[in-house]
Amino acid sequence: MPNLVEIRDLHFSYDERSILSTLNMDFPRGKVIAVMGGSGSGKTTVLRLIGGQLQPQSGEVTVDGQIVNAMDTKALYQMRRKMGMLFQHGALFTDMSVFDNVAFPLREHTNLSEELIRDLVLMKLHTVGLRNAAQLKPAEISGGMARRVALARTIALDPQLIMYDEPFAGLDPISMGMTANLIRKLNDALGSTTILVSHDVHESFLIADYVYFLSGGKVVAQGRPAEMMVSTDPYVKQFVNAEPDGPVPFHYPGTTLADDLGLGARA
């Protein structure tokens, strides 16, 4: 099976508000796939559906040949052991040391000895440049460093699927470049499939094999980064070049300000 993750004819909504509609996406094994789009386009929702945190109203999400939205709780937990997730805000345990944060999934999901866990944790922290910060608490390191600790925790179990939700947010340019390079190297070293949700065009295009653009809960464009850079598609051009005018509106859809102020009839 060439694809580790497949999404077919998926629809998801919160009550009456549609978030994703007739969505079809493929995530091949061993590749880095970027999912991009404006705020509210459904990017993070895609990750939550793949992880089984949300259930679609219709359609299927398949991971390694298994339908996620048909799994019971036990099967879902077993599947998640093969996944690594870097949350948008890091989501570190504030009362635990850096070391214990990274050790947590190893202690939770394996029967390894503490001696072996220690060696593995130090290796993962060394990978992200923070081995010497092992005994510090999250409050004692910078936000960028905390993001790197979260990355070390994400790869603690050498997952076959790694999902990143805005991994470049809040990073300085040096850390951003290093993190992007690390994401690519980790994917290739582990033979993993990487799903990268990001707004950052430059860093994402440097490391991605393929890009999906979402808007209004649908895939509006897709292709290799080089193709997207020269695309004439209005949505892609607006997003890649950060243009204020285009098919993506700045205001949330609804009534106009004039309507809310009772001026609509006078206009």
VEXTIKE-859611 format. One record per residue (C-alpha): residue number from 1; residue in one letter; y, z, x. Coordinates in nm, 2 decimals. Layout:
<atom k="NUM" r="a" py="Y" pz="Z" px="X"/>
...
***
This chain:
<atom k="1" r="m" py="0.00" pz="0.00" px="0.00"/>
<atom k="2" r="p" py="0.32" pz="-0.12" px="0.18"/>
<atom k="3" r="n" py="0.55" pz="0.11" px="-0.02"/>
<atom k="4" r="l" py="0.54" pz="0.48" px="0.00"/>
<atom k="5" r="v" py="0.77" pz="0.52" px="-0.30"/>
<atom k="6" r="e" py="0.81" pz="0.29" px="-0.60"/>
<atom k="7" r="i" py="1.04" pz="0.33" px="-0.90"/>
<atom k="8" r="r" py="0.97" pz="0.11" px="-1.20"/>
<atom k="9" r="d" py="1.17" pz="0.05" px="-1.51"/>
<atom k="10" r="l" py="1.31" pz="0.40" px="-1.50"/>
<atom k="11" r="h" py="1.55" pz="0.55" px="-1.74"/>
<atom k="12" r="f" py="1.71" pz="0.89" px="-1.71"/>
<atom k="13" r="s" py="1.98" pz="1.06" px="-1.91"/>
<atom k="14" r="y" py="2.13" pz="1.40" px="-1.97"/>
<atom k="15" r="d" py="2.12" pz="1.43" px="-2.35"/>
<atom k="16" r="e" py="2.31" pz="1.13" px="-2.47"/>
<atom k="17" r="r" py="2.47" pz="1.05" px="-2.13"/>
<atom k="18" r="s" py="2.28" pz="0.78" px="-1.95"/>
<atom k="19" r="i" py="2.26" pz="0.83" px="-1.57"/>
<atom k="20" r="l" py="2.00" pz="0.56" px="-1.46"/>
<atom k="21" r="s" py="1.89" pz="0.26" px="-1.66"/>
<atom k="22" r="t" py="1.60" pz="0.01" px="-1.60"/>
<atom k="23" r="l" py="1.59" pz="0.11" px="-1.24"/>
<atom k="24" r="n" py="1.36" pz="-0.06" px="-1.00"/>
<atom k="25" r="m" py="1.34" pz="0.03" px="-0.63"/>
<atom k="26" r="d" py="1.10" pz="0.01" px="-0.34"/>
<atom k="27" r="f" py="1.08" pz="0.23" px="-0.03"/>
<atom k="28" r="p" py="0.85" pz="0.08" px="0.23"/>
<atom k="29" r="r" py="0.65" pz="0.30" px="0.47"/>
<atom k="30" r="g" py="0.81" pz="0.36" px="0.81"/>
<atom k="31" r="k" py="1.16" pz="0.23" px="0.71"/>
<atom k="32" r="v" py="1.50" pz="0.39" px="0.66"/>
<atom k="33" r="i" py="1.64" pz="0.29" px="0.32"/>
<atom k="34" r="a" py="2.00" pz="0.38" px="0.24"/>
<atom k="35" r="v" py="2.11" pz="0.44" px="-0.12"/>
<atom k="36" r="m" py="2.48" pz="0.40" px="-0.16"/>
<atom k="37" r="g" py="2.74" pz="0.40" px="-0.43"/>
<atom k="38" r="g" py="3.04" pz="0.58" px="-0.57"/>
<atom k="39" r="s" py="3.04" pz="0.94" px="-0.70"/>
<atom k="40" r="g" py="2.84" pz="0.97" px="-1.02"/>
<atom k="41" r="s" py="2.64" pz="0.65" px="-0.97"/>
<atom k="42" r="g" py="2.31" pz="0.84" px="-0.98"/>
<atom k="43" r="k" py="2.22" pz="0.86" px="-0.61"/>
<atom k="44" r="t" py="2.12" pz="1.22" px="-0.59"/>
<atom k="45" r="t" py="1.94" pz="1.19" px="-0.93"/>
<atom k="46" r="v" py="1.71" pz="0.94" px="-0.77"/>
<atom k="47" r="l" py="1.61" pz="1.19" px="-0.50"/>
<atom k="48" r="r" py="1.55" pz="1.46" px="-0.76"/>
<atom k="49" r="l" py="1.33" pz="1.23" px="-0.96"/>
<atom k="50" r="i" py="1.13" pz="1.14" px="-0.65"/>
<atom k="51" r="g" py="1.08" pz="1.51" px="-0.58"/>
<atom k="52" r="g" py="0.98" pz="1.58" px="-0.93"/>
<atom k="53" r="q" py="1.28" pz="1.81" px="-1.00"/>
<atom k="54" r="l" py="1.37" pz="1.59" px="-1.29"/>
<atom k="55" r="q" py="1.16" pz="1.39" px="-1.54"/>
<atom k="56" r="p" py="1.26" pz="1.05" px="-1.66"/>
<atom k="57" r="q" py="1.27" pz="0.96" px="-2.03"/>
<atom k="58" r="s" py="1.08" pz="0.64" px="-1.95"/>
<atom k="59" r="g" py="0.94" pz="0.45" px="-1.65"/>
<atom k="60" r="e" py="0.75" pz="0.57" px="-1.34"/>
<atom k="61" r="v" py="0.82" pz="0.72" px="-1.00"/>
<atom k="62" r="t" py="0.52" pz="0.67" px="-0.77"/>
<atom k="63" r="v" py="0.48" pz="0.85" px="-0.43"/>
<atom k="64" r="d" py="0.18" pz="0.75" px="-0.21"/>
<atom k="65" r="g" py="0.01" pz="0.60" px="-0.51"/>
<atom k="66" r="q" py="0.05" pz="0.90" px="-0.74"/>
<atom k="67" r="i" py="0.28" pz="0.90" px="-1.05"/>
<atom k="68" r="v" py="0.52" pz="1.19" px="-0.99"/>
<atom k="69" r="n" py="0.63" pz="1.23" px="-1.35"/>
<atom k="70" r="a" py="0.26" pz="1.26" px="-1.46"/>
<atom k="71" r="m" py="0.17" pz="1.54" px="-1.22"/>
<atom k="72" r="d" py="0.10" pz="1.90" px="-1.31"/>
<atom k="73" r="t" py="0.27" pz="2.19" px="-1.12"/>
<atom k="74" r="k" py="-0.01" pz="2.23" px="-0.87"/>
<atom k="75" r="a" py="-0.02" pz="1.86" px="-0.78"/>
<atom k="76" r="l" py="0.36" pz="1.85" px="-0.76"/>
<atom k="77" r="y" py="0.36" pz="2.14" px="-0.51"/>
<atom k="78" r="q" py="0.09" pz="1.97" px="-0.30"/>
<atom k="79" r="m" py="0.29" pz="1.65" px="-0.29"/>
<atom k="80" r="r" py="0.61" pz="1.83" px="-0.19"/>
<atom k="81" r="r" py="0.44" pz="1.96" px="0.12"/>
<atom k="82" r="k" py="0.45" pz="1.60" px="0.25"/>
<atom k="83" r="m" py="0.82" pz="1.58" px="0.18"/>
<atom k="84" r="g" py="1.13" pz="1.70" px="0.37"/>
<atom k="85" r="m" py="1.46" pz="1.74" px="0.19"/>
<atom k="86" r="l" py="1.80" pz="1.78" px="0.35"/>
<atom k="87" r="f" py="2.02" pz="1.91" px="0.06"/>
<atom k="88" r="q" py="2.38" pz="1.81" px="0.03"/>
<atom k="89" r="h" py="2.52" pz="2.15" px="0.13"/>
<atom k="90" r="g" py="2.24" pz="2.25" px="0.37"/>
<atom k="91" r="a" py="2.11" pz="2.53" px="0.14"/>
<atom k="92" r="l" py="2.02" pz="2.76" px="0.42"/>
<atom k="93" r="f" py="1.91" pz="3.12" px="0.35"/>
<atom k="94" r="t" py="2.22" pz="3.31" px="0.44"/>
<atom k="95" r="d" py="2.04" pz="3.64" px="0.52"/>
<atom k="96" r="m" py="1.79" pz="3.48" px="0.75"/>
<atom k="97" r="s" py="1.84" pz="3.38" px="1.11"/>
<atom k="98" r="v" py="1.85" pz="3.02" px="1.22"/>
<atom k="99" r="f" py="1.50" pz="3.07" px="1.35"/>
<atom k="100" r="d" py="1.36" pz="3.21" px="1.03"/>
<atom k="101" r="n" py="1.52" pz="2.94" px="0.82"/>
<atom k="102" r="v" py="1.33" pz="2.67" px="1.02"/>
<atom k="103" r="a" py="1.02" pz="2.88" px="1.02"/>
<atom k="104" r="f" py="1.02" pz="2.93" px="0.64"/>
<atom k="105" r="p" py="0.83" pz="2.61" px="0.54"/>
<atom k="106" r="l" py="0.58" pz="2.67" px="0.82"/>
<atom k="107" r="r" py="0.51" pz="3.03" px="0.70"/>
<atom k="108" r="e" py="0.51" pz="2.92" px="0.33"/>
<atom k="109" r="h" py="0.28" pz="2.62" px="0.36"/>
<atom k="110" r="t" py="0.05" pz="2.67" px="0.66"/>
<atom k="111" r="n" py="-0.18" pz="2.94" px="0.80"/>
<atom k="112" r="l" py="-0.05" pz="2.89" px="1.16"/>
<atom k="113" r="s" py="-0.02" pz="3.19" px="1.39"/>
<atom k="114" r="e" py="0.33" pz="3.34" px="1.45"/>
<atom k="115" r="e" py="0.29" pz="3.23" px="1.82"/>
<atom k="116" r="l" py="0.24" pz="2.87" px="1.72"/>
<atom k="117" r="i" py="0.52" pz="2.89" px="1.46"/>
<atom k="118" r="r" py="0.75" pz="3.02" px="1.73"/>
<atom k="119" r="d" py="0.68" pz="2.72" px="1.96"/>
<atom k="120" r="l" py="0.71" pz="2.47" px="1.68"/>
<atom k="121" r="v" py="1.04" pz="2.62" px="1.55"/>
<atom k="122" r="l" py="1.19" pz="2.62" px="1.90"/>
<atom k="123" r="m" py="1.08" pz="2.26" px="1.95"/>
<atom k="124" r="k" py="1.25" pz="2.15" px="1.62"/>
<atom k="125" r="l" py="1.57" pz="2.35" px="1.71"/>
<atom k="126" r="h" py="1.57" pz="2.19" px="2.05"/>
<atom k="127" r="t" py="1.55" pz="1.85" px="1.88"/>
<atom k="128" r="v" py="1.88" pz="1.92" px="1.70"/>
<atom k="129" r="g" py="2.04" pz="2.09" px="2.00"/>
<atom k="130" r="l" py="2.04" pz="2.44" px="1.86"/>
<atom k="131" r="r" py="1.75" pz="2.62" px="2.03"/>
<atom k="132" r="n" py="1.98" pz="2.87" px="2.19"/>
<atom k="133" r="a" py="2.13" pz="2.95" px="1.85"/>
<atom k="134" r="a" py="1.79" pz="3.06" px="1.71"/>
<atom k="135" r="q" py="1.88" pz="3.43" px="1.65"/>
<atom k="136" r="l" py="2.22" pz="3.37" px="1.49"/>
<atom k="137" r="k" py="2.29" pz="3.38" px="1.12"/>
<atom k="138" r="p" py="2.43" pz="3.07" px="0.93"/>
<atom k="139" r="a" py="2.76" pz="3.25" px="0.89"/>
<atom k="140" r="e" py="2.79" pz="3.27" px="1.27"/>
<atom k="141" r="i" py="2.77" pz="2.90" px="1.33"/>
<atom k="142" r="s" py="2.99" pz="2.61" px="1.23"/>
<atom k="143" r="g" py="2.93" pz="2.40" px="0.92"/>
<atom k="144" r="g" py="2.81" pz="2.10" px="1.13"/>
<atom k="145" r="m" py="2.57" pz="2.32" px="1.32"/>
<atom k="146" r="a" py="2.44" pz="2.46" px="0.99"/>
<atom k="147" r="r" py="2.37" pz="2.10" px="0.88"/>
<atom k="148" r="r" py="2.17" pz="2.05" px="1.19"/>
<atom k="149" r="v" py="1.97" pz="2.37" px="1.13"/>
<atom k="150" r="a" py="1.89" pz="2.23" px="0.78"/>
<atom k="151" r="l" py="1.78" pz="1.91" px="0.94"/>
<atom k="152" r="a" py="1.54" pz="2.10" px="1.17"/>
<atom k="153" r="r" py="1.40" pz="2.28" px="0.87"/>
<atom k="154" r="t" py="1.36" pz="1.95" px="0.69"/>
<atom k="155" r="i" py="1.13" pz="1.81" px="0.96"/>
<atom k="156" r="a" py="0.94" pz="2.14" px="1.03"/>
<atom k="157" r="l" py="0.62" pz="2.01" px="0.86"/>
<atom k="158" r="d" py="0.65" pz="1.65" px="1.00"/>
<atom k="159" r="p" py="0.68" pz="1.51" px="0.65"/>
<atom k="160" r="q" py="0.58" pz="1.15" px="0.56"/>
<atom k="161" r="l" py="0.88" pz="1.12" px="0.34"/>
<atom k="162" r="i" py="1.22" pz="1.25" px="0.44"/>
<atom k="163" r="m" py="1.51" pz="1.25" px="0.20"/>
<atom k="164" r="y" py="1.87" pz="1.31" px="0.31"/>
<atom k="165" r="d" py="2.15" pz="1.39" px="0.06"/>
<atom k="166" r="e" py="2.49" pz="1.31" px="0.22"/>
<atom k="167" r="p" py="2.38" pz="1.42" px="0.58"/>
<atom k="168" r="f" py="2.71" pz="1.31" px="0.73"/>
<atom k="169" r="a" py="2.94" pz="1.51" px="0.50"/>
<atom k="170" r="g" py="3.16" pz="1.75" px="0.69"/>
<atom k="171" r="l" py="3.06" pz="1.64" px="1.04"/>
<atom k="172" r="d" py="3.30" pz="1.56" px="1.32"/>
<atom k="173" r="p" py="3.27" pz="1.20" px="1.46"/>
<atom k="174" r="i" py="3.05" pz="1.31" px="1.75"/>
<atom k="175" r="s" py="2.81" pz="1.51" px="1.54"/>
<atom k="176" r="m" py="2.80" pz="1.23" px="1.28"/>
<atom k="177" r="g" py="2.69" pz="0.97" px="1.54"/>
<atom k="178" r="m" py="2.44" pz="1.21" px="1.69"/>
<atom k="179" r="t" py="2.30" pz="1.30" px="1.34"/>
<atom k="180" r="a" py="2.26" pz="0.93" px="1.25"/>
<atom k="181" r="n" py="2.09" pz="0.85" px="1.58"/>
<atom k="182" r="l" py="1.86" pz="1.15" px="1.52"/>
<atom k="183" r="i" py="1.77" pz="1.04" px="1.17"/>
<atom k="184" r="r" py="1.66" pz="0.70" px="1.30"/>
<atom k="185" r="k" py="1.47" pz="0.85" px="1.60"/>
<atom k="186" r="l" py="1.29" pz="1.11" px="1.38"/>
<atom k="187" r="n" py="1.18" pz="0.84" px="1.13"/>
<atom k="188" r="d" py="1.04" pz="0.62" px="1.41"/>
<atom k="189" r="a" py="0.87" pz="0.91" px="1.60"/>
<atom k="190" r="l" py="0.71" pz="1.06" px="1.29"/>
<atom k="191" r="g" py="0.63" pz="0.72" px="1.13"/>
<atom k="192" r="s" py="0.80" pz="0.86" px="0.82"/>
<atom k="193" r="t" py="0.98" pz="0.69" px="0.53"/>
<atom k="194" r="t" py="1.34" pz="0.79" px="0.51"/>
<atom k="195" r="i" py="1.57" pz="0.78" px="0.20"/>
<atom k="196" r="l" py="1.93" pz="0.82" px="0.30"/>
<atom k="197" r="v" py="2.19" pz="0.89" px="0.03"/>
<atom k="198" r="s" py="2.54" pz="0.85" px="0.18"/>
<atom k="199" r="h" py="2.89" pz="0.73" px="0.13"/>
<atom k="200" r="d" py="2.93" pz="0.66" px="0.50"/>
<atom k="201" r="v" py="2.91" pz="0.29" px="0.54"/>
<atom k="202" r="h" py="2.94" pz="0.27" px="0.92"/>
<atom k="203" r="e" py="2.68" pz="0.52" px="1.01"/>
<atom k="204" r="s" py="2.43" pz="0.43" px="0.74"/>
<atom k="205" r="f" py="2.45" pz="0.06" px="0.82"/>
<atom k="206" r="l" py="2.38" pz="0.13" px="1.19"/>
<atom k="207" r="i" py="2.04" pz="0.30" px="1.12"/>
<atom k="208" r="a" py="1.92" pz="0.16" px="0.78"/>
<atom k="209" r="d" py="1.67" pz="-0.12" px="0.75"/>
<atom k="210" r="y" py="1.76" pz="-0.19" px="0.39"/>
<atom k="211" r="v" py="2.04" pz="-0.09" px="0.15"/>
<atom k="212" r="y" py="2.06" pz="-0.03" px="-0.23"/>
<atom k="213" r="f" py="2.40" pz="-0.01" px="-0.40"/>
<atom k="214" r="l" py="2.41" pz="0.17" px="-0.73"/>
<atom k="215" r="s" py="2.68" pz="0.16" px="-0.99"/>
<atom k="216" r="g" py="2.66" pz="0.27" px="-1.35"/>
<atom k="217" r="g" py="2.30" pz="0.38" px="-1.30"/>
<atom k="218" r="k" py="2.18" pz="0.04" px="-1.20"/>
<atom k="219" r="v" py="2.11" pz="-0.15" px="-0.87"/>
<atom k="220" r="v" py="2.41" pz="-0.39" px="-0.84"/>
<atom k="221" r="a" py="2.33" pz="-0.52" px="-0.49"/>
<atom k="222" r="q" py="2.06" pz="-0.48" px="-0.23"/>
<atom k="223" r="g" py="1.97" pz="-0.63" px="0.11"/>
<atom k="224" r="r" py="1.98" pz="-0.57" px="0.48"/>
<atom k="225" r="p" py="2.30" pz="-0.41" px="0.62"/>
<atom k="226" r="a" py="2.40" pz="-0.74" px="0.80"/>
<atom k="227" r="e" py="2.38" pz="-0.92" px="0.46"/>
<atom k="228" r="m" py="2.58" pz="-0.65" px="0.29"/>
<atom k="229" r="m" py="2.86" pz="-0.67" px="0.55"/>
<atom k="230" r="v" py="2.92" pz="-1.04" px="0.46"/>
<atom k="231" r="s" py="2.84" pz="-1.01" px="0.09"/>
<atom k="232" r="t" py="3.09" pz="-1.17" px="-0.15"/>
<atom k="233" r="d" py="2.97" pz="-0.95" px="-0.43"/>
<atom k="234" r="p" py="3.28" pz="-0.78" px="-0.57"/>
<atom k="235" r="y" py="3.12" pz="-0.43" px="-0.58"/>
<atom k="236" r="v" py="2.98" pz="-0.45" px="-0.23"/>
<atom k="237" r="k" py="3.31" pz="-0.58" px="-0.09"/>
<atom k="238" r="q" py="3.51" pz="-0.30" px="-0.26"/>
<atom k="239" r="f" py="3.27" pz="-0.03" px="-0.13"/>
<atom k="240" r="v" py="3.22" pz="-0.16" px="0.22"/>
<atom k="241" r="n" py="3.59" pz="-0.23" px="0.28"/>
<atom k="242" r="a" py="3.71" pz="0.08" px="0.09"/>
<atom k="243" r="e" py="3.93" pz="-0.13" px="-0.14"/>
<atom k="244" r="p" py="4.11" pz="0.06" px="-0.42"/>
<atom k="245" r="d" py="4.09" pz="-0.23" px="-0.67"/>
<atom k="246" r="g" py="3.76" pz="-0.37" px="-0.79"/>
<atom k="247" r="p" py="3.48" pz="-0.32" px="-1.03"/>
<atom k="248" r="v" py="3.45" pz="0.05" px="-0.95"/>
<atom k="249" r="p" py="3.71" pz="0.24" px="-1.15"/>
<atom k="250" r="f" py="3.88" pz="0.55" px="-1.01"/>
<atom k="251" r="h" py="3.91" pz="0.72" px="-1.35"/>
<atom k="252" r="y" py="3.61" pz="0.86" px="-1.54"/>
<atom k="253" r="p" py="3.55" pz="0.64" px="-1.85"/>
<atom k="254" r="g" py="3.70" pz="0.75" px="-2.18"/>
<atom k="255" r="t" py="4.04" pz="0.76" px="-2.36"/>
<atom k="256" r="t" py="4.36" pz="0.67" px="-2.18"/>
<atom k="257" r="l" py="4.63" pz="0.92" px="-2.09"/>
<atom k="258" r="a" py="4.86" pz="0.76" px="-2.35"/>
<atom k="259" r="d" py="4.60" pz="0.82" px="-2.62"/>
<atom k="260" r="d" py="4.56" pz="1.19" px="-2.52"/>
<atom k="261" r="l" py="4.94" pz="1.23" px="-2.52"/>
<atom k="262" r="g" py="4.97" pz="1.07" px="-2.86"/>
<atom k="263" r="l" py="5.16" pz="0.77" px="-2.72"/>
<atom k="264" r="g" py="4.89" pz="0.51" px="-2.79"/>
<atom k="265" r="a" py="5.04" pz="0.39" px="-3.12"/>
<atom k="266" r="r" py="5.39" pz="0.35" px="-2.97"/>
<atom k="267" r="a" py="5.27" pz="0.14" px="-2.67"/>
***
